[in-house]
Amino acid sequence: MENTVYKEAQLIMGLQLEINADEIKKAAKRINNIKVNSQDIANAGTGIRLILQQDVDLRFMTSPATESGGQVYGGENWEALSDAYLVARPERRGGQILRDTGELMQSMTASGSPYGVWSIATDGFVFGTALSKAVYLQKNRPFLFWHARLIEKIAQFLAGHIAS
């Protein structure tokens, strides 16, 4: 009798562990998706492009006055237009640097622009403009560049993409 009571006490005080295989399968699937998504950013293309376009929009919105120059969004400095240029193009006085026609900004931000450059592959992307004057303008007043806030925005977006 004593032996039976002891066995019953063991069962009452015992520890029971249940494993739900469905949760393990969900976790494995999530880990697999992270691996697949981190190897191919092409599916994140639309989001990355929108972030880059917003960055360009902000840069041109913060374009300094033609006579004074100054810092644009992202931290680059755009020098004032030269006096000689402003004498030759008096209509540019009182305006903003690189915003006289809007052509440069629109070439990177307007949907369907014939000058817009965008391609994405599994491991990288290209964003920019095919305007011939852009090379000269980029050299003197950089309008496309990496900066801490842009890198942070893209990294946050990709982290969400990879985890989904």
N, CA, C and O atoms as a DFTB+ gen file, in Angstrom:
656 C
 N C O
     1  1       0.811      -1.183       0.000
     2  2       0.000       0.000       0.000
     3  2       0.855       1.247       0.000
     4  3       0.577       2.216      -0.705
     5  1       1.886       1.202       0.793
     6  2       2.782       2.354       0.885
     7  2       3.387       2.663      -0.485
     8  3       3.525       3.836      -0.831
     9  1       3.736       1.696      -1.241
    10  2       4.325       1.857      -2.557
    11  2       3.341       2.526      -3.521
    12  3       3.769       3.345      -4.333
    13  1       2.057       2.219      -3.468
    14  2       1.036       2.800      -4.328
    15  2       0.861       4.281      -4.024
    16  3       0.743       5.091      -4.944
    17  1       0.843       4.640      -2.766
    18  2       0.702       6.044      -2.376
    19  2       1.888       6.854      -2.902
    20  3       1.699       7.967      -3.393
    21  1       3.072       6.329      -2.809
    22  2       4.274       7.021      -3.273
    23  2       4.196       7.277      -4.782
    24  3       4.546       8.368      -5.232
    25  1       3.748       6.303      -5.564
    26  2       3.630       6.449      -7.010
    27  2       2.603       7.516      -7.371
    28  3       2.828       8.312      -8.283
    29  1       1.467       7.535      -6.653
    30  2       0.449       8.544      -6.893
    31  2       0.985       9.942      -6.581
    32  3       0.674      10.886      -7.307
    33  1       1.756      10.095      -5.556
    34  2       2.347      11.381      -5.182
    35  2       3.313      11.852      -6.268
    36  3       3.379      13.045      -6.562
    37  1       4.037      10.952      -6.844
    38  2       4.963      11.317      -7.912
    39  2       4.198      11.877      -9.106
    40  3       4.636      12.869      -9.690
    41  1       3.098      11.291      -9.481
    42  2       2.323      11.753     -10.610
    43  2       1.693      13.122     -10.337
    44  3       1.662      13.973     -11.226
    45  1       1.199      13.337      -9.134
    46  2       0.589      14.612      -8.777
    47  2       1.628      15.719      -8.765
    48  3       1.337      16.832      -9.203
    49  1       2.805      15.453      -8.287
    50  2       3.852      16.468      -8.182
    51  2       4.727      16.509      -9.432
    52  3       5.663      17.307      -9.485
    53  1       4.467      15.708     -10.401
    54  2       5.306      15.629     -11.587
    55  2       5.226      16.878     -12.458
    56  3       4.354      17.724     -12.257
    57  1       6.122      16.993     -13.411
    58  2       6.197      18.117     -14.327
    59  2       5.826      17.634     -15.707
    60  3       6.331      16.616     -16.179
    61  1       4.955      18.357     -16.341
    62  2       4.498      17.948     -17.659
    63  2       4.953      19.000     -18.663
    64  3       4.773      20.192     -18.414
    65  1       5.530      18.601     -19.776
    66  2       6.019      19.493     -20.811
    67  2       5.343      19.136     -22.125
    68  3       5.426      18.002     -22.596
    69  1       4.681      20.109     -22.699
    70  2       4.048      19.885     -23.992
    71  2       4.756      20.726     -25.034
    72  3       5.121      21.870     -24.765
    73  1       4.951      20.182     -26.201
    74  2       5.574      20.909     -27.304
    75  2       4.568      20.978     -28.443
    76  3       4.072      19.956     -28.918
    77  1       4.278      22.192     -28.866
    78  2       3.339      22.408     -29.958
    79  2       4.156      22.530     -31.244
    80  3       4.853      23.525     -31.440
    81  1       4.079      21.556     -32.093
    82  2       4.852      21.533     -33.337
    83  2       4.483      22.677     -34.278
    84  3       5.315      23.106     -35.077
    85  1       3.257      23.175     -34.198
    86  2       2.829      24.278     -35.061
    87  2       3.667      25.537     -34.812
    88  3       4.032      26.232     -35.760
    89  1       3.969      25.831     -33.562
    90  2       4.767      27.006     -33.233
    91  2       6.199      26.857     -33.762
    92  3       6.798      27.820     -34.241
    93  1       6.722      25.661     -33.668
    94  2       8.076      25.404     -34.185
    95  2       8.084      25.582     -35.705
    96  3       9.019      26.160     -36.259
    97  1       7.053      25.091     -36.370
    98  2       6.966      25.233     -37.827
    99  2       6.863      26.708     -38.224
   100  3       7.491      27.133     -39.193
   101  1       6.068      27.493     -37.474
   102  2       5.946      28.927     -37.756
   103  2       7.287      29.629     -37.600
   104  3       7.663      30.455     -38.431
   105  1       8.005      29.299     -36.532
   106  2       9.316      29.918     -36.291
   107  2      10.301      29.537     -37.399
   108  3      11.056      30.385     -37.874
   109  1      10.298      28.287     -37.804
   110  2      11.198      27.840     -38.868
   111  2      10.881      28.546     -40.182
   112  3      11.784      28.936     -40.921
   113  1       9.580      28.709     -40.467
   114  2       9.171      29.400     -41.688
   115  2       9.628      30.860     -41.655
   116  3      10.107      31.384     -42.661
   117  1       9.481      31.516     -40.503
   118  2       9.911      32.916     -40.361
   119  2      11.425      33.049     -40.566
   120  3      11.886      33.964     -41.248
   121  1      12.182      32.138     -39.978
   122  2      13.636      32.154     -40.145
   123  2      13.997      31.946     -41.614
   124  3      14.887      32.621     -42.131
   125  1      13.323      31.031     -42.285
   126  2      13.574      30.780     -43.701
   127  2      13.238      32.012     -44.537
   128  3      13.979      32.357     -45.457
   129  1      12.112      32.686     -44.220
   130  2      11.747      33.908     -44.948
   131  2      12.780      35.009     -44.756
   132  3      13.094      35.739     -45.697
   133  1      13.310      35.132     -43.545
   134  2      14.348      36.133     -43.292
   135  2      15.561      35.845     -44.168
   136  3      16.128      36.759     -44.767
   137  1      15.955      34.590     -44.246
   138  2      17.101      34.207     -45.071
   139  2      16.842      34.536     -46.542
   140  3      17.697      35.120     -47.208
   141  1      15.673      34.165     -47.046
   142  2      15.336      34.424     -48.447
   143  2      15.259      35.927     -48.709
   144  3      15.836      36.411     -49.683
   145  1      14.552      36.676     -47.853
   146  2      14.387      38.115     -48.055
   147  2      15.700      38.874     -47.964
   148  3      15.877      39.873     -48.661
   149  1      16.625      38.427     -47.124
   150  2      17.896      39.138     -47.001
   151  2      18.801      38.884     -48.203
   152  3      19.733      39.650     -48.448
   153  1      18.539      37.827     -48.947
   154  2      19.344      37.524     -50.115
   155  2      18.817      38.207     -51.372
   156  3      19.512      38.242     -52.387
   157  1      17.621      38.740     -51.326
   158  2      17.008      39.328     -52.510
   159  2      16.227      40.584     -52.126
   160  3      15.127      40.495     -51.580
   161  1      16.803      41.757     -52.413
   162  2      16.118      43.004     -52.067
   163  2      15.237      43.502     -53.209
   164  3      14.595      44.544     -53.081
   165  1      15.199      42.781     -54.311
   166  2      14.432      43.235     -55.472
   167  2      12.963      43.488     -55.132
   168  3      12.357      44.420     -55.662
   169  1      12.393      42.673     -54.260
   170  2      10.987      42.861     -53.878
   171  2      10.774      44.131     -53.063
   172  3       9.642      44.596     -52.932
   173  1      11.827      44.689     -52.524
   174  2      11.731      45.915     -51.724
   175  2      11.914      47.160     -52.589
   176  3      11.943      48.276     -52.070
   177  1      12.036      46.980     -53.885
   178  2      12.362      48.075     -54.795
   179  2      11.454      49.278     -54.728
   180  3      11.937      50.409     -54.683
   181  1      10.154      49.067     -54.720
   182  2       9.221      50.185     -54.705
   183  2       9.420      51.045     -53.464
   184  3       9.439      52.273     -53.549
   185  1       9.568      50.403     -52.322
   186  2       9.775      51.147     -51.078
   187  2      11.081      51.908     -51.058
   188  3      11.126      53.056     -50.616
   189  1      12.147      51.280     -51.534
   190  2      13.453      51.946     -51.571
   191  2      13.388      53.155     -52.498
   192  3      13.885      54.231     -52.165
   193  1      12.782      52.973     -53.646
   194  2      12.675      54.084     -54.598
   195  2      11.902      55.259     -54.001
   196  3      12.298      56.412     -54.176
   197  1      10.817      54.981     -53.304
   198  2      10.044      56.051     -52.675
   199  2      10.864      56.801     -51.625
   200  3      10.779      58.025     -51.527
   201  1      11.649      56.074     -50.851
   202  2      12.510      56.717     -49.858
   203  2      13.515      57.636     -50.545
   204  3      13.737      58.759     -50.091
   205  1      14.121      57.172     -51.630
   206  2      15.094      57.983     -52.364
   207  2      14.435      59.216     -52.993
   208  3      15.002      60.308     -52.976
   209  1      13.252      59.031     -53.538
   210  2      12.537      60.163     -54.135
   211  2      12.165      61.201     -53.076
   212  3      12.272      62.402     -53.324
   213  1      11.734      60.753     -51.908
   214  2      11.424      61.673     -50.816
   215  2      12.671      62.436     -50.377
   216  3      12.605      63.625     -50.063
   217  1      13.789      61.749     -50.359
   218  2      15.047      62.384     -49.984
   219  2      15.397      63.511     -50.964
   220  3      15.787      64.603     -50.551
   221  1      15.254      63.236     -52.251
   222  2      15.524      64.254     -53.274
   223  2      14.539      65.414     -53.128
   224  3      14.938      66.576     -53.198
   225  1      13.262      65.108     -52.927
   226  2      12.263      66.168     -52.729
   227  2      12.657      67.087     -51.575
   228  3      12.615      68.311     -51.703
   229  1      13.038      66.490     -50.450
   230  2      13.432      67.293     -49.288
   231  2      14.665      68.151     -49.583
   232  3      14.768      69.291     -49.128
   233  1      15.579      67.592     -50.337
   234  2      16.793      68.340     -50.669
   235  2      16.449      69.584     -51.479
   236  3      16.944      70.675     -51.197
   237  1      15.603      69.412     -52.480
   238  2      15.255      70.560     -53.323
   239  2      14.333      71.536     -52.592
   240  3      14.370      72.738     -52.859
   241  1      13.515      71.034     -51.679
   242  2      12.670      71.932     -50.889
   243  2      13.510      72.833     -49.986
   244  3      13.115      73.959     -49.683
   245  1      14.667      72.332     -49.558
   246  2      15.535      73.111     -48.676
   247  2      16.638      73.831     -49.446
   248  3      17.599      74.327     -48.858
   249  1      16.490      73.883     -50.753
   250  2      17.483      74.556     -51.596
   251  2      17.648      76.013     -51.157
   252  3      16.659      76.733     -51.018
   253  1      18.894      76.451     -50.939
   254  2      19.116      77.820     -50.470
   255  2      18.931      78.855     -51.578
   256  3      18.845      78.525     -52.760
   257  1      18.875      80.092     -51.163
   258  2      18.723      81.205     -52.103
   259  2      19.942      81.299     -53.021
   260  3      21.065      80.997     -52.619
   261  1      19.698      81.722     -54.254
   262  2      20.759      81.799     -55.252
   263  2      21.873      82.763     -54.845
   264  3      23.034      82.541     -55.189
   265  1      21.539      83.812     -54.128
   266  2      22.539      84.818     -53.755
   267  2      23.373      84.441     -52.533
   268  3      24.492      84.928     -52.373
   269  1      22.832      83.573     -51.668
   270  2      23.545      83.281     -50.416
   271  2      24.123      81.875     -50.340
   272  3      25.153      81.667     -49.699
   273  1      23.480      80.914     -50.981
   274  2      23.903      79.530     -50.825
   275  2      23.591      79.052     -49.420
   276  3      23.009      79.795     -48.629
   277  1      23.966      77.835     -49.099
   278  2      23.728      77.301     -47.759
   279  2      23.604      75.799     -47.762
   280  3      23.856      75.130     -48.764
   281  1      23.213      75.290     -46.621
   282  2      23.126      73.845     -46.437
   283  2      21.762      73.311     -46.885
   284  3      20.723      73.923     -46.640
   285  1      21.800      72.165     -47.539
   286  2      20.577      71.491     -47.964
   287  2      20.346      70.268     -47.084
   288  3      21.232      69.843     -46.342
   289  1      19.146      69.713     -47.177
   290  2      18.810      68.512     -46.423
   291  2      19.841      67.422     -46.718
   292  3      20.119      67.106     -47.875
   293  1      20.383      66.872     -45.677
   294  2      21.409      65.843     -45.808
   295  2      22.789      66.346     -45.436
   296  3      23.709      65.552     -45.240
   297  1      22.942      67.675     -45.334
   298  2      24.194      68.227     -44.823
   299  2      25.178      68.796     -45.820
   300  3      26.193      69.357     -45.407
   301  1      24.930      68.680     -47.104
   302  2      25.846      69.269     -48.092
   303  2      25.603      70.771     -48.186
   304  3      24.493      71.256     -47.965
   305  1      26.665      71.491     -48.516
   306  2      26.555      72.937     -48.731
   307  2      26.555      73.236     -50.214
   308  3      27.387      72.733     -50.970
   309  1      25.625      74.050     -50.609
   310  2      25.577      74.527     -51.987
   311  2      26.001      75.988     -51.970
   312  3      25.392      76.830     -51.310
   313  1      27.056      76.258     -52.712
   314  2      27.542      77.630     -52.776
   315  2      26.585      78.506     -53.566
   316  3      25.848      78.033     -54.431
   317  1      26.612      79.789     -53.249
   318  2      25.785      80.762     -53.970
   319  2      26.178      80.770     -55.440
   320  3      27.309      80.438     -55.795
   321  1      25.232      81.153     -56.288
   322  2      25.563      81.310     -57.702
   323  2      26.499      82.510     -57.831
   324  3      26.401      83.471     -57.069
   325  1      27.387      82.442     -58.784
   326  2      28.381      83.519     -58.934
   327  2      27.706      84.814     -59.395
   328  3      26.653      84.800     -60.033
   329  1      28.349      85.927     -59.050
   330  2      27.829      87.227     -59.487
   331  2      27.745      87.288     -61.003
   332  3      26.783      87.819     -61.557
   333  1      28.770      86.735     -61.682
   334  2      28.786      86.754     -63.148
   335  2      27.573      85.993     -63.706
   336  3      26.949      86.445     -64.666
   337  1      27.243      84.855     -63.116
   338  2      26.088      84.075     -63.562
   339  2      24.800      84.854     -63.324
   340  3      23.926      84.894     -64.190
   341  1      24.683      85.468     -62.164
   342  2      23.465      86.217     -61.846
   343  2      23.307      87.458     -62.718
   344  3      22.185      87.888     -62.985
   345  1      24.424      88.039     -63.165
   346  2      24.346      89.171     -64.103
   347  2      23.869      88.658     -65.460
   348  3      23.035      89.287     -66.111
   349  1      24.400      87.518     -65.878
   350  2      24.020      86.946     -67.170
   351  2      22.591      86.395     -67.144
   352  3      21.912      86.400     -68.171
   353  1      22.138      85.930     -66.004
   354  2      20.789      85.355     -65.863
   355  2      20.052      86.050     -64.717
   356  3      19.825      85.438     -63.673
   357  1      19.681      87.305     -64.894
   358  2      19.057      88.062     -63.798
   359  2      17.749      87.451     -63.300
   360  3      17.347      87.710     -62.165
   361  1      17.088      86.658     -64.111
   362  2      15.839      86.019     -63.677
   363  2      16.072      85.012     -62.549
   364  3      15.129      84.604     -61.870
   365  1      17.316      84.620     -62.355
   366  2      17.653      83.659     -61.299
   367  2      17.782      84.320     -59.927
   368  3      17.770      83.628     -58.909
   369  1      17.904      85.637     -59.884
   370  2      17.978      86.350     -58.603
   371  2      16.688      86.134     -57.821
   372  3      15.590      86.167     -58.376
   373  1      16.850      85.914     -56.522
   374  2      15.682      85.724     -55.664
   375  2      15.098      84.318     -55.721
   376  3      14.094      84.033     -55.068
   377  1      15.711      83.458     -56.483
   378  2      15.229      82.079     -56.588
   379  2      16.009      81.144     -55.689
   380  3      16.761      81.576     -54.815
   381  1      15.817      79.868     -55.915
   382  2      16.525      78.835     -55.167
   383  2      17.481      78.109     -56.104
   384  3      17.197      77.919     -57.287
   385  1      18.614      77.712     -55.550
   386  2      19.638      77.018     -56.331
   387  2      19.070      75.688     -56.854
   388  3      18.411      74.946     -56.125
   389  1      19.343      75.414     -58.125
   390  2      18.949      74.185     -58.838
   391  2      17.439      73.985     -58.927
   392  3      16.970      72.861     -59.106
   393  1      16.666      75.085     -58.802
   394  2      15.212      74.947     -58.889
   395  2      14.612      75.859     -59.939
   396  3      13.405      76.101     -59.911
   397  1      15.398      76.368     -60.853
   398  2      14.856      77.325     -61.827
   399  2      13.809      76.713     -62.743
   400  3      12.783      77.345     -62.995
   401  1      14.028      75.521     -63.244
   402  2      13.041      74.901     -64.144
   403  2      12.339      73.702     -63.514
   404  3      11.259      73.315     -63.959
   405  1      12.932      73.121     -62.501
   406  2      12.376      71.914     -61.886
   407  2      12.744      70.647     -62.630
   408  3      12.411      69.545     -62.196
   409  1      13.430      70.803     -63.750
   410  2      13.758      69.654     -64.601
   411  2      14.628      68.615     -63.872
   412  3      14.377      67.414     -63.968
   413  1      15.634      69.080     -63.155
   414  2      16.538      68.158     -62.475
   415  2      15.794      67.352     -61.411
   416  3      15.895      66.126     -61.384
   417  1      15.058      68.022     -60.546
   418  2      14.320      67.325     -59.502
   419  2      13.301      66.358     -60.107
   420  3      13.200      65.210     -59.674
   421  1      12.558      66.813     -61.089
   422  2      11.532      65.968     -61.697
   423  2      12.115      64.765     -62.412
   424  3      11.461      63.728     -62.520
   425  1      13.342      64.896     -62.901
   426  2      13.957      63.752     -63.579
   427  2      14.181      62.584     -62.621
   428  3      14.322      61.439     -63.051
   429  1      14.214      62.879     -61.324
   430  2      14.419      61.820     -60.332
   431  2      13.168      61.478     -59.544
   432  3      13.100      60.411     -58.934
   433  1      12.173      62.360     -59.545
   434  2      11.017      62.142     -58.678
   435  2       9.690      61.977     -59.418
   436  3       8.759      61.378     -58.878
   437  1       9.588      62.489     -60.625
   438  2       8.316      62.412     -61.357
   439  2       8.149      61.035     -61.992
   440  3       9.055      60.522     -62.648
   441  1       7.003      60.465     -61.788
   442  2       6.698      59.159     -62.365
   443  2       6.725      59.251     -63.887
   444  3       6.110      60.141     -64.473
   445  1       7.429      58.342     -64.510
   446  2       7.469      58.286     -65.969
   447  2       8.425      59.267     -66.625
   448  3       8.407      59.409     -67.848
   449  1       9.273      59.958     -65.839
   450  2      10.233      60.886     -66.441
   451  2      11.163      60.125     -67.384
   452  3      11.695      59.078     -67.015
   453  1      11.363      60.645     -68.605
   454  2      12.263      59.950     -69.539
   455  2      13.724      59.986     -69.074
   456  3      14.553      59.233     -69.586
   457  1      14.039      60.844     -68.122
   458  2      15.413      60.956     -67.631
   459  2      15.650      60.214     -66.318
   460  3      16.782      60.137     -65.840
   461  1      14.599      59.680     -65.748
   462  2      14.741      58.962     -64.488
   463  2      15.526      57.670     -64.668
   464  3      15.327      56.939     -65.638
   465  1      16.411      57.402     -63.729
   466  2      17.208      56.176     -63.751
   467  2      16.857      55.378     -62.502
   468  3      17.008      55.864     -61.381
   469  1      16.393      54.167     -62.702
   470  2      16.074      53.285     -61.584
   471  2      16.182      51.850     -62.038
   472  3      15.545      51.444     -63.010
   473  1      16.984      51.088     -61.335
   474  2      17.024      49.643     -61.547
   475  2      17.381      49.002     -60.221
   476  3      18.100      49.568     -59.398
   477  1      16.859      47.817     -60.046
   478  2      17.138      47.083     -58.806
   479  2      17.396      45.632     -59.164
   480  3      16.766      45.068     -60.058
   481  1      18.326      45.051     -58.453
   482  2      18.668      43.638     -58.624
   483  2      18.572      42.978     -57.256
   484  3      18.164      43.609     -56.281
   485  1      18.943      41.730     -57.189
   486  2      18.854      41.018     -55.918
   487  2      19.793      41.602     -54.869
   488  3      19.530      41.486     -53.672
   489  1      20.885      42.228     -55.305
   490  2      21.896      42.675     -54.344
   491  2      22.220      44.165     -54.390
   492  3      23.206      44.586     -53.784
   493  1      21.433      44.967     -55.081
   494  2      21.721      46.401     -55.110
   495  2      20.758      47.143     -56.005
   496  3      19.871      46.547     -56.616
   497  1      20.942      48.468     -56.080
   498  2      20.061      49.295     -56.901
   499  2      20.825      50.492     -57.451
   500  3      21.891      50.855     -56.953
   501  1      20.255      51.094     -58.490
   502  2      20.806      52.300     -59.105
   503  2      19.668      53.308     -59.185
   504  3      18.579      52.993     -59.664
   505  1      19.929      54.518     -58.713
   506  2      18.935      55.583     -58.722
   507  2      19.630      56.859     -59.179
   508  3      20.749      57.147     -58.756
   509  1      18.968      57.620     -60.041
   510  2      19.583      58.873     -60.472
   511  2      18.842      59.522     -61.615
   512  3      17.627      59.385     -61.757
   513  1      19.599      60.229     -62.424
   514  2      19.050      60.957     -63.552
   515  2      19.973      60.804     -64.756
   516  3      21.188      60.665     -64.615
   517  1      19.372      60.833     -65.935
   518  2      20.142      60.739     -67.173
   519  2      20.291      62.108     -67.847
   520  3      20.739      62.190     -68.991
   521  1      19.921      63.171     -67.149
   522  2      20.111      64.513     -67.720
   523  2      21.600      64.761     -67.918
   524  3      22.396      64.520     -67.011
   525  1      21.977      65.236     -69.089
   526  2      23.402      65.438     -69.374
   527  2      24.023      66.489     -68.455
   528  3      25.194      66.366     -68.095
   529  1      23.277      67.505     -68.073
   530  2      23.836      68.553     -67.218
   531  2      24.006      68.100     -65.767
   532  3      24.654      68.787     -64.977
   533  1      23.433      66.957     -65.414
   534  2      23.470      66.492     -64.031
   535  2      24.887      66.212     -63.539
   536  3      25.185      66.442     -62.367
   537  1      25.753      65.725     -64.403
   538  2      27.131      65.416     -63.996
   539  2      27.825      66.687     -63.511
   540  3      28.456      66.688     -62.454
   541  1      27.709      67.754     -64.274
   542  2      28.316      69.034     -63.897
   543  2      27.681      69.567     -62.610
   544  3      28.387      70.013     -61.706
   545  1      26.373      69.522     -62.532
   546  2      25.668      70.052     -61.361
   547  2      26.007      69.252     -60.102
   548  3      26.177      69.828     -59.027
   549  1      26.105      67.939     -60.230
   550  2      26.451      67.081     -59.088
   551  2      27.845      67.409     -58.571
   552  3      28.085      67.368     -57.364
   553  1      28.754      67.731     -59.462
   554  2      30.133      68.024     -59.066
   555  2      30.203      69.291     -58.216
   556  3      30.921      69.323     -57.217
   557  1      29.472      70.324     -58.597
   558  2      29.551      71.605     -57.897
   559  2      28.582      71.723     -56.720
   560  3      28.880      72.382     -55.724
   561  1      27.448      71.094     -56.843
   562  2      26.424      71.150     -55.787
   563  2      25.773      69.774     -55.696
   564  3      24.736      69.531     -56.313
   565  1      26.383      68.874     -54.927
   566  2      25.882      67.491     -54.867
   567  2      24.408      67.427     -54.458
   568  3      24.015      67.930     -53.405
   569  1      23.622      66.810     -55.300
   570  2      22.195      66.651     -55.014
   571  2      21.831      65.196     -54.745
   572  3      20.752      64.919     -54.223
   573  1      22.707      64.272     -55.090
   574  2      22.539      62.849     -54.760
   575  2      23.734      62.412     -53.933
   576  3      24.870      62.423     -54.409
   577  1      23.473      62.031     -52.700
   578  2      24.545      61.570     -51.829
   579  2      23.955      60.821     -50.647
   580  3      22.795      61.009     -50.280
   581  1      24.785      59.968     -50.063
   582  2      24.377      59.244     -48.867
   583  2      24.585      60.137     -47.660
   584  3      25.588      60.847     -47.569
   585  1      23.646      60.103     -46.740
   586  2      23.801      60.795     -45.464
   587  2      23.155      59.932     -44.391
   588  3      22.399      59.010     -44.701
   589  1      23.451      60.229     -43.134
   590  2      23.039      59.356     -42.028
   591  2      21.536      59.095     -42.000
   592  3      21.122      57.952     -41.804
   593  1      20.726      60.101     -42.187
   594  2      19.266      59.920     -42.091
   595  2      18.744      59.036     -43.233
   596  3      17.855      58.212     -43.016
   597  1      19.287      59.201     -44.438
   598  2      18.865      58.376     -45.575
   599  2      19.249      56.914     -45.339
   600  3      18.446      56.012     -45.575
   601  1      20.455      56.689     -44.884
   602  2      20.907      55.323     -44.599
   603  2      20.017      54.694     -43.533
   604  3      19.645      53.525     -43.638
   605  1      19.678      55.470     -42.508
   606  2      18.816      54.972     -41.431
   607  2      17.431      54.610     -41.961
   608  3      16.889      53.565     -41.601
   609  1      16.855      55.453     -42.807
   610  2      15.520      55.174     -43.359
   611  2      15.521      53.903     -44.198
   612  3      14.623      53.070     -44.075
   613  1      16.525      53.757     -45.045
   614  2      16.584      52.559     -45.897
   615  2      16.853      51.316     -45.052
   616  3      16.271      50.260     -45.301
   617  1      17.726      51.434     -44.063
   618  2      18.015      50.290     -43.189
   619  2      16.762      49.853     -42.430
   620  3      16.493      48.658     -42.315
   621  1      15.998      50.812     -41.915
   622  2      14.757      50.476     -41.207
   623  2      13.755      49.805     -42.143
   624  3      13.098      48.830     -41.776
   625  1      13.652      50.336     -43.341
   626  2      12.726      49.746     -44.307
   627  2      13.146      48.311     -44.638
   628  3      12.312      47.406     -44.655
   629  1      14.439      48.106     -44.900
   630  2      14.912      46.771     -45.257
   631  2      14.785      45.798     -44.087
   632  3      14.511      44.616     -44.295
   633  1      14.978      46.274     -42.881
   634  2      14.807      45.400     -41.707
   635  2      13.366      44.908     -41.648
   636  3      13.116      43.733     -41.383
   637  1      12.423      45.809     -41.895
   638  2      11.018      45.398     -41.915
   639  2      10.722      44.445     -43.057
   640  3       9.962      43.489     -42.903
   641  1      11.333      44.716     -44.214
   642  2      11.133      43.846     -45.377
   643  2      11.701      42.457     -45.130
   644  3      11.066      41.453     -45.452
   645  1      12.877      42.405     -44.569
   646  2      13.544      41.114     -44.324
   647  2      12.780      40.301     -43.279
   648  3      12.679      39.078     -43.384
   649  1      12.246      40.988     -42.275
   650  2      11.547      40.275     -41.196
   651  2      10.149      39.820     -41.599
   652  3       9.569      38.944     -40.957
   653  1       9.605      40.418     -42.671
   654  2       8.221      40.054     -43.038
   655  2       8.143      38.764     -43.820
   656  3       7.052      38.334     -44.195
